[in-house]
């Protein structure tokens, strides 16, 4: 069975796009993957595109879009919505309603990092490493995990605490 997954944040220019493209590249036909923002910037951050390309992940068709696209009657029905905004930085996380599982995988916004291009590229690399570690754990969940919403929710919430340093130290 194919499940629909929506990665949601504020601007839909960095974290949610990194997650969308990476899961799409890795998941085969197990998942249909989307991303959106509550206040989309309208463009995908060039550092996100560069990071994905450096990893050999397709950027074809990626765009910054509003979650309103997923609230229409003809929109795909989501099975899982993952918010990736950083509530620790007092960033407003979108509130979503519907009959789907919700989990929060917050991480700092690499687009908010200033400094040199090298500093900014490193912020995107670190964010993508964390996203990759979380997606590896997500993809390792057995298909049967989707049969028990409570257990799946607990497993998904736990994945939200994985960061790149955890992945690097294993």
Backbone bond lengths (Angstrom), bond angles and torsions (degrees), N, CA, C in turn:
res aa  C-N    CA-C-N  psi(-1)  N-CA   C-N-CA  omega(-1)  CA-C   N-CA-C  phi
1 X - - - 1.458 - - 1.530 109.73 -
2 X 1.303 116.44 136.25 1.458 122.27 177.61 1.525 109.02 -92.21
3 X 1.333 115.85 133.54 1.468 121.79 178.62 1.520 109.26 -110.62
4 X 1.330 116.04 143.28 1.466 122.08 176.89 1.526 109.30 -92.98
5 X 1.336 115.62 128.79 1.465 122.29 -178.12 1.524 108.54 -124.34
6 X 1.340 115.94 130.72 1.460 122.43 177.53 1.521 108.99 -117.75
7 X 1.336 116.68 122.27 1.462 122.31 172.16 1.521 107.14 -93.92
8 X 1.312 115.41 127.46 1.456 120.87 -170.84 1.518 110.45 -128.89
9 X 1.344 115.74 132.45 1.463 120.38 170.68 1.519 108.13 -147.77
10 X 1.280 116.56 -162.35 1.453 120.10 -174.53 1.525 111.51 -78.25
11 X 1.330 117.94 -61.34 1.459 121.14 -171.62 1.508 116.60 -90.48
12 X 1.339 117.41 -18.45 1.469 122.65 -177.10 1.528 110.43 50.04
13 X 1.332 114.77 48.70 1.467 118.89 177.66 1.522 112.38 -128.15
14 X 1.342 117.96 -12.42 1.463 119.76 -174.09 1.526 111.22 -137.40
15 X 1.348 117.46 -86.72 1.466 121.53 -172.60 1.523 113.61 -57.55
16 X 1.318 117.30 -50.39 1.468 119.66 -177.22 1.525 111.15 -66.41
17 X 1.321 117.13 -33.22 1.471 121.17 178.18 1.531 109.87 -71.38
18 X 1.332 117.85 -41.62 1.465 121.03 176.17 1.535 109.95 -58.24
19 X 1.329 116.13 -44.48 1.467 120.51 -179.80 1.527 111.42 -66.15
20 X 1.325 116.55 -44.92 1.471 120.77 179.91 1.530 110.74 -57.74
21 X 1.311 116.72 -53.87 1.462 120.75 -175.08 1.525 111.30 -64.68
22 X 1.325 116.96 -39.23 1.460 120.63 -177.23 1.526 110.99 -69.79
23 X 1.324 117.33 -47.39 1.464 118.69 179.02 1.523 110.48 -64.50
24 X 1.297 117.61 -38.97 1.465 120.52 178.14 1.542 110.16 -59.78
25 X 1.328 116.44 -41.44 1.468 120.68 -179.37 1.525 111.76 -68.46
26 X 1.313 117.13 -35.18 1.458 121.36 -173.16 1.524 114.90 -92.38
27 X 1.316 118.14 -23.35 1.471 121.04 -166.33 1.519 114.81 -87.59
28 X 1.322 117.95 -10.53 1.462 118.24 -174.85 1.518 109.96 59.68
29 X 1.321 116.77 -133.09 1.464 119.06 -179.76 1.522 112.67 -100.06
30 X 1.333 117.52 14.18 1.472 120.54 178.18 1.524 112.19 -69.25
31 X 1.334 116.15 -31.88 1.464 120.67 -176.20 1.516 110.32 -137.55
32 X 1.338 115.23 145.82 1.458 121.53 164.18 1.514 104.54 -101.28
33 X 1.325 116.95 128.36 1.454 120.88 -168.12 1.526 110.38 -120.22
34 X 1.329 114.63 137.56 1.458 122.28 -178.17 1.529 108.42 -138.10
35 X 1.331 115.92 164.07 1.461 120.81 170.44 1.519 108.21 -143.66
36 X 1.335 114.71 158.05 1.460 120.51 179.49 1.522 108.80 -162.78
37 X 1.325 115.00 171.00 1.457 120.85 178.49 1.508 111.92 -135.42
38 X 1.319 115.70 153.29 1.464 119.98 177.13 1.526 110.83 -75.81
39 X 1.343 116.16 -27.25 1.467 122.04 176.45 1.525 107.29 -138.41
40 X 1.342 116.87 70.45 1.467 119.53 -173.05 1.522 112.70 -60.88
41 X 1.328 114.63 143.68 1.461 120.44 179.69 1.524 111.34 -75.16
42 X 1.328 116.56 -23.11 1.456 120.85 -178.75 1.519 113.58 94.95
43 X 1.335 117.19 -13.06 1.463 120.78 176.96 1.518 109.30 -140.24
44 X 1.320 115.34 148.22 1.460 120.41 174.61 1.531 107.51 -81.32
45 X 1.306 115.76 134.86 1.458 120.66 -179.38 1.528 110.00 -59.90
46 X 1.337 117.72 130.37 1.464 120.23 -178.93 1.525 113.57 -59.63
47 X 1.335 117.87 -30.32 1.464 120.33 177.34 1.527 111.09 -68.15
48 X 1.339 117.65 -32.24 1.468 121.00 175.60 1.527 109.78 -66.26
49 X 1.326 115.87 -43.93 1.468 119.81 179.24 1.526 110.84 -63.13
50 X 1.330 116.61 -43.23 1.463 121.12 179.42 1.531 110.60 -62.52
51 X 1.331 116.96 -42.59 1.466 121.07 -179.91 1.531 110.39 -62.94
52 X 1.312 117.46 -45.78 1.464 120.68 179.28 1.528 111.02 -61.73
53 X 1.321 115.97 -44.60 1.466 120.12 -179.93 1.524 110.88 -63.23
54 X 1.321 117.17 -37.55 1.464 121.04 178.76 1.531 111.12 -63.28
55 X 1.314 116.86 -27.68 1.463 122.09 179.25 1.531 111.58 -91.80
56 X 1.331 116.75 0.52 1.460 119.93 -179.39 1.511 113.90 76.31
57 X 1.327 116.90 23.46 1.468 122.10 -178.81 1.524 108.92 -100.43
58 X 1.308 115.85 131.11 1.455 121.42 -177.75 1.529 111.62 -62.24
59 X 1.315 115.15 138.65 1.465 121.35 175.23 1.528 110.94 -109.50
60 X 1.320 116.44 6.53 1.469 121.26 -178.19 1.525 110.05 -59.61
61 X 1.306 115.58 130.56 1.455 121.35 174.85 1.515 115.76 79.74
62 X 1.318 118.58 -1.89 1.463 119.67 179.84 1.522 109.42 -71.46
63 X 1.330 115.10 137.14 1.458 120.26 176.97 1.515 109.20 -155.65
64 X 1.321 115.59 154.98 1.453 121.97 177.04 1.519 107.78 -84.68
65 X 1.344 116.06 122.51 1.461 119.61 -175.25 1.525 111.29 -140.45
66 X 1.310 114.82 161.03 1.456 121.92 179.93 1.522 111.09 -82.39
67 X 1.301 114.93 146.11 1.462 119.86 175.12 1.520 111.16 -65.46
68 X 1.332 117.49 -13.80 1.470 120.42 176.22 1.525 111.11 -56.76
69 X 1.344 116.80 -28.66 1.461 120.59 178.25 1.525 111.97 -62.00
70 X 1.336 116.27 -20.63 1.462 120.60 -176.51 1.522 112.65 -103.68
71 X 1.335 116.22 10.53 1.457 119.91 179.50 1.526 112.02 -109.96
72 X 1.320 117.31 0.63 1.460 120.13 -179.78 1.533 110.25 -81.18
73 X 1.310 115.74 162.07 1.467 121.42 -177.88 1.525 112.21 -61.56
74 X 1.331 117.41 -31.75 1.467 119.87 -177.49 1.539 113.24 -95.85
75 X 1.316 117.20 7.28 1.468 121.02 178.55 1.526 109.60 -73.78
76 X 1.336 116.82 153.03 1.467 119.00 176.41 1.529 110.25 -60.37
77 X 1.318 116.84 142.13 1.458 122.24 177.28 1.528 108.03 -80.03
78 X 1.327 116.95 123.33 1.459 121.16 -177.12 1.531 110.70 -82.67
79 X 1.324 114.74 142.54 1.457 121.58 172.90 1.523 110.45 -98.24
80 X 1.337 115.71 -28.82 1.456 121.56 -177.04 1.521 109.18 -145.90
81 X 1.340 115.98 133.41 1.461 122.03 172.53 1.523 107.16 -120.50
82 X 1.340 114.95 124.79 1.467 122.02 -178.56 1.525 107.85 -114.26
83 X 1.323 117.08 115.61 1.463 120.18 174.12 1.522 108.35 -87.52
84 X 1.331 115.96 138.59 1.464 120.91 -177.15 1.526 112.55 -122.90
85 X 1.325 116.98 10.81 1.466 120.29 178.42 1.528 109.72 -69.95
86 X 1.322 116.15 163.66 1.460 121.73 -173.87 1.520 110.14 -105.44
87 X 1.335 116.17 89.06 1.459 119.52 179.97 1.521 111.58 -65.35
88 X 1.339 117.71 -22.64 1.467 121.03 177.49 1.523 110.90 -65.07
89 X 1.339 116.83 -24.41 1.464 121.11 178.57 1.529 110.79 -98.23
90 X 1.337 116.42 18.35 1.461 123.33 -179.51 1.522 112.10 60.71
91 X 1.328 116.07 27.00 1.451 121.34 176.36 1.529 107.67 -79.39
92 X 1.307 116.95 134.65 1.451 120.57 -179.33 1.515 110.02 -73.32
93 X 1.328 114.78 123.19 1.466 120.87 178.85 1.525 107.57 -94.43
94 X 1.310 117.90 134.34 1.460 119.44 178.51 1.530 111.23 -62.22
95 X 1.320 116.08 142.65 1.453 122.23 174.67 1.523 106.80 -98.76
96 X 1.310 115.93 128.79 1.463 119.76 -177.91 1.513 109.74 -124.62
97 X 1.314 115.48 146.37 1.451 122.16 179.11 1.512 108.86 -124.11
98 X 1.301 116.15 146.04 1.454 120.79 177.80 1.512 110.13 154.89
99 X 1.307 115.47 173.02 1.460 121.60 -178.75 1.525 109.77 -92.29
100 X 1.329 115.75 68.50 1.454 122.20 178.26 1.509 107.58 -145.86
101 X 1.298 116.10 160.90 1.459 119.98 174.22 1.518 109.49 -73.50
102 X 1.319 116.08 145.15 1.457 122.34 175.89 1.523 108.03 -124.76
103 X 1.316 114.94 140.17 1.452 119.82 172.43 1.521 108.14 -144.90
104 X 1.318 115.39 160.30 1.467 120.58 -178.01 1.519 109.47 -120.45
105 X 1.327 115.47 120.80 1.466 122.15 177.27 1.525 108.49 -119.12
106 X 1.307 117.48 58.96 1.454 121.89 -175.10 1.514 114.35 -61.49
107 X 1.319 114.72 143.65 1.461 120.60 172.44 1.521 108.75 -155.23
108 X 1.333 116.40 153.80 1.462 120.10 -178.55 1.529 111.77 -57.98
109 X 1.308 114.88 146.15 1.464 121.25 -177.92 1.525 109.68 -79.27
110 X 1.328 118.22 112.38 1.466 119.15 178.67 1.523 112.07 -65.52
111 X 1.324 117.66 -22.99 1.463 120.45 178.76 1.527 111.72 -69.93
112 X 1.327 117.12 -16.87 1.469 121.08 179.68 1.521 112.24 -86.05
113 X 1.333 117.24 -7.04 1.462 121.13 -178.71 1.527 109.20 -77.87
114 X 1.307 115.45 132.16 1.462 120.89 177.13 1.514 110.23 -99.05
115 X 1.288 115.74 -162.97 1.458 120.75 177.82 1.512 111.73 95.65
116 X 1.307 114.29 -157.81 1.464 121.01 -176.21 1.529 110.26 -73.17
117 X 1.319 115.24 166.46 1.462 119.44 175.41 1.526 110.44 -60.08
118 X 1.320 117.53 -35.47 1.466 120.89 178.27 1.532 110.74 -64.40
119 X 1.335 116.96 -40.47 1.468 121.18 177.51 1.526 110.27 -63.38
120 X 1.304 115.53 -44.06 1.464 120.09 -178.55 1.526 110.56 -67.93
121 X 1.314 117.64 -42.31 1.467 120.99 178.07 1.526 110.35 -61.85
122 X 1.325 117.50 -38.87 1.460 121.23 178.06 1.533 111.09 -65.33
123 X 1.316 117.99 -37.72 1.473 121.08 177.16 1.532 110.35 -62.61
124 X 1.317 117.07 -40.17 1.467 120.60 177.91 1.524 110.89 -69.57
125 X 1.328 117.17 -37.06 1.460 120.20 177.90 1.522 110.48 -63.68
126 X 1.336 116.51 -44.89 1.473 120.73 179.27 1.531 111.01 -63.64
127 X 1.326 116.64 -45.14 1.472 120.05 179.17 1.526 110.34 -60.95
128 X 1.319 116.45 -42.28 1.459 119.83 -179.06 1.523 110.85 -67.39
129 X 1.329 117.94 -36.75 1.473 120.95 176.40 1.528 110.28 -59.41
130 X 1.322 116.72 -43.67 1.465 120.10 179.14 1.523 110.37 -65.32
131 X 1.308 116.56 -44.49 1.469 120.19 177.80 1.525 110.23 -59.76
132 X 1.312 117.03 -43.70 1.469 120.65 179.84 1.529 110.80 -61.90
133 X 1.326 117.81 -43.40 1.466 120.86 179.35 1.526 110.48 -61.41
134 X 1.326 116.25 -42.52 1.464 120.03 179.29 1.528 111.32 -66.51
135 X 1.319 116.16 -41.13 1.463 119.12 -179.39 1.529 111.20 -68.66
136 X 1.324 118.31 -33.58 1.472 120.07 175.48 1.529 109.81 -62.52
137 X 1.322 116.97 -42.88 1.470 120.55 177.87 1.531 110.44 -65.34
138 X 1.310 116.97 -40.25 1.462 121.88 178.18 1.522 110.65 -61.40
139 X 1.321 116.48 -47.56 1.462 120.35 -178.78 1.527 112.23 -69.05
140 X 1.323 117.40 -20.88 1.462 120.87 178.03 1.530 112.48 -78.75
141 X 1.333 117.33 -12.92 1.466 119.14 177.47 1.526 108.80 -64.35
142 X 1.321 117.54 135.65 1.462 118.94 179.24 1.525 111.38 -68.39
143 X 1.316 116.67 151.73 1.468 121.49 179.13 1.523 110.68 -55.38
144 X 1.321 116.71 -33.43 1.466 121.00 -179.44 1.530 112.24 -64.95
145 X 1.331 117.59 -18.59 1.463 120.55 179.85 1.526 111.43 -60.18
146 X 1.333 117.29 -27.33 1.463 121.53 -179.17 1.525 112.41 -72.21
147 X 1.324 117.29 -9.30 1.464 120.75 -177.91 1.519 112.53 -80.75
148 X 1.310 119.06 -21.70 1.466 123.17 -179.60 1.527 108.07 -121.86
149 X 1.333 115.99 100.24 1.464 120.83 -174.98 1.525 112.48 -58.91
150 X 1.316 117.59 -37.70 1.460 120.73 -179.20 1.520 111.91 -64.71
151 X 1.326 116.44 -46.73 1.466 120.08 179.08 1.526 111.19 -67.88
152 X 1.338 116.19 -38.59 1.466 119.76 178.16 1.521 110.18 -63.12
153 X 1.324 117.02 -44.81 1.466 121.22 179.46 1.527 110.27 -58.77
154 X 1.325 117.34 -44.69 1.465 120.70 179.43 1.530 110.76 -62.22
155 X 1.333 117.18 -42.47 1.470 120.82 179.29 1.523 110.76 -65.43
156 X 1.327 117.35 -42.09 1.464 121.36 179.71 1.522 111.22 -64.72
157 X 1.334 116.66 -42.77 1.465 120.10 179.23 1.530 110.89 -62.49
158 X 1.329 116.93 -38.60 1.472 121.06 179.01 1.528 110.48 -64.14
159 X 1.326 117.04 -38.82 1.464 121.13 179.00 1.530 110.89 -58.94
160 X 1.321 117.29 -32.28 1.461 121.48 -179.53 1.516 114.51 -62.76
161 X 1.345 117.71 -11.15 1.462 120.86 179.13 1.522 112.79 -98.74
162 X 1.329 116.88 -3.33 1.468 120.45 177.47 1.524 108.39 -73.81
163 X 1.327 116.59 135.97 1.468 118.80 173.20 1.525 109.78 -130.18
164 X 1.292 116.75 172.45 1.462 121.61 -174.65 1.517 112.05 -59.87
165 X 1.323 118.22 -35.57 1.455 120.34 179.87 1.526 110.48 -64.51
166 X 1.369 116.97 -36.67 1.467 119.81 176.40 1.521 109.49 -61.64
167 X 1.308 116.31 -45.04 1.469 121.38 -177.73 1.525 110.56 -65.45
168 X 1.333 116.99 -37.77 1.458 120.90 -177.97 1.525 112.40 -72.49
169 X 1.344 117.16 -25.94 1.468 120.20 -175.47 1.523 112.50 -90.25
170 X 1.329 118.30 -7.20 1.469 120.12 -178.15 1.506 111.27 -83.32
